[in-house]
Amino acid sequence: MPMIDLDEPRDQAALTARLNEPFEIGGVAIPNRVSLAPLAGIGNWFFRLQARRFGAGLLVSEMVSSHAVRYGNERTCTELLRIHPDEHPVAIQLFGEDPVSMEAAAAVVAETGADMIDLNMGCPVPKVCKTGAGAALLRDHDRAVDVAKAAVRGSGLPVTVKIRPGQKPGETDGVTLAKRLEQDAGVAGIGFHPRHASQQHKGRPDYDLARELVEALEIPVTISGGMRGADTIRSVFDYTGAEAVMLARGVMGNPWLFSQVRGLRDQPPSDEEIIAELEWTIDRAIEHIGEQRASRYLRKFYPWYIEQLGLGHQAQDAFQRAESIDAVREMLSELAVSAFA
Ligand SMILES: Cc1cc2nc3c(=O)[nH]c(=O)nc-3n(C[C@H](O)[C@H](O)[C@H](O)COP(=O)(O)O)c2cc1C
């Protein structure tokens, strides 16, 4: 069985040039081949906007419940469906098992101005799977096709689907499903995270299977999984033959990776840049949900930046325990003084 050798020498310059080429998904023009992956609880409009500022092509939202959208849940509709004017092209990712809800939700998403809809058929979280959504659809192909058709019908937008190979190691239902989604549901593209649902986000992605899927489909496949380090990302892009790559954990607190993969910069961010980016994030979070809620929400974002700054447990604790955003800002200005010194 072939195995990718990520250290094998490759023409990194040629791959960088290729990653910078525009392409299309279902007629939507995407300016380059480095996309932002969907990240639940994280991929809101400002996280996506940050990715765009650093050079991401297509932006994909965190997963949003089709039922919550259909029934007009206020926070879902005002916060999770919010799109910033500079985000396009942007896809909103929906999850759900019911074609009726999906059709209605897709119509609402189309009205928000999204360029595409992405459907989640890979989420391994039990709360999602036990309703028949997410990775549960990898074993229920008729339903998966009906859900995808409903999203196409409801929105009139290109619909992509993000899948995994299967629920457990050895299963390849995802590959069979992808073919049916292409042929029977008319989906415009596939996002492939080649780790089984039972692996969640751990273990080595099966890039050989990804390569097989790319060869089996006419529609563009975007590869996700293990996307850290510019050279590794380019090697995976090359090896799998995917149309594009999708960055997830590698860009949490490290949006510079988008620029590095695209060859727009080489050097890692300076401490000043990291601090400035965290300050930008804090300002946007307040703009998004107000200072009180932002002060809790931001605790998810601090660890990435503190780690980037090379600071240890004490700093992590201090940011988690900070009683207000003012206290966080104060710590940041002290850090900035030492960064500039
Ligand atoms: C915190 C977190 C949240 C995620 N949320 C979603 C999601 O909402 N929808 C989805 O399709 N995938 C989701 N994923 C999977 C990622 O999009 C991506 O496929 C996965 O992290 C593998 O890429 P990586 O190894 O480069 O991180 C999530 C992953 C993480 C770590």
PDBQT file of the ligand as one rigid body, heavy atoms in Angstrom, charges set to zero:
ROOT
HETATM    1  C1  LIG A 401     -12.537  22.588  17.625  1.00  0.00    +0.000 C 
HETATM    2  C2  LIG A 401     -12.929  21.979  16.322  1.00  0.00    +0.000 A 
HETATM    3  C3  LIG A 401     -14.165  22.243  15.782  1.00  0.00    +0.000 A 
HETATM    4  C4  LIG A 401     -14.540  21.673  14.553  1.00  0.00    +0.000 A 
HETATM    5  N1  LIG A 401     -15.755  21.974  14.040  1.00  0.00    +0.000 NA
HETATM    6  C5  LIG A 401     -16.124  21.490  12.824  1.00  0.00    +0.000 A 
HETATM    7  C6  LIG A 401     -17.365  21.854  12.246  1.00  0.00    +0.000 A 
HETATM    8  O1  LIG A 401     -18.142  22.649  12.793  1.00  0.00    +0.000 OA
HETATM    9  N2  LIG A 401     -17.670  21.303  11.032  1.00  0.00    +0.000 N 
HETATM   10  C7  LIG A 401     -16.826  20.441  10.376  1.00  0.00    +0.000 A 
HETATM   11  O2  LIG A 401     -17.147  19.983   9.278  1.00  0.00    +0.000 OA
HETATM   12  N3  LIG A 401     -15.631  20.117  10.898  1.00  0.00    +0.000 NA
HETATM   13  C8  LIG A 401     -15.256  20.622  12.099  1.00  0.00    +0.000 A 
HETATM   14  N4  LIG A 401     -14.034  20.318  12.619  1.00  0.00    +0.000 N 
HETATM   15  C9  LIG A 401     -13.071  19.535  11.807  1.00  0.00    +0.000 C 
HETATM   16  C10 LIG A 401     -12.133  20.491  11.061  1.00  0.00    +0.000 C 
HETATM   17  O3  LIG A 401     -12.828  21.266  10.113  1.00  0.00    +0.000 OA
HETATM   18  C11 LIG A 401     -11.010  19.733  10.363  1.00  0.00    +0.000 C 
HETATM   19  O4  LIG A 401     -11.559  18.884   9.378  1.00  0.00    +0.000 OA
HETATM   20  C12 LIG A 401     -10.170  18.901  11.336  1.00  0.00    +0.000 C 
HETATM   21  O5  LIG A 401      -9.803  19.678  12.467  1.00  0.00    +0.000 OA
HETATM   22  C13 LIG A 401      -8.920  18.313  10.678  1.00  0.00    +0.000 C 
HETATM   23  O6  LIG A 401      -8.028  19.313  10.294  1.00  0.00    +0.000 OA
HETATM   24  P1  LIG A 401      -6.664  19.625  11.144  1.00  0.00    +0.000 P 
HETATM   25  O7  LIG A 401      -6.044  18.280  11.480  1.00  0.00    +0.000 OA
HETATM   26  O8  LIG A 401      -5.835  20.439  10.172  1.00  0.00    +0.000 OA
HETATM   27  O9  LIG A 401      -7.079  20.355  12.373  1.00  0.00    +0.000 OA
HETATM   28  C14 LIG A 401     -13.652  20.824  13.859  1.00  0.00    +0.000 A 
HETATM   29  C15 LIG A 401     -12.392  20.568  14.408  1.00  0.00    +0.000 A 
HETATM   30  C16 LIG A 401     -12.028  21.130  15.608  1.00  0.00    +0.000 A 
HETATM   31  C17 LIG A 401     -10.662  20.839  16.171  1.00  0.00    +0.000 C 
ENDROOT
TORSDOF 0
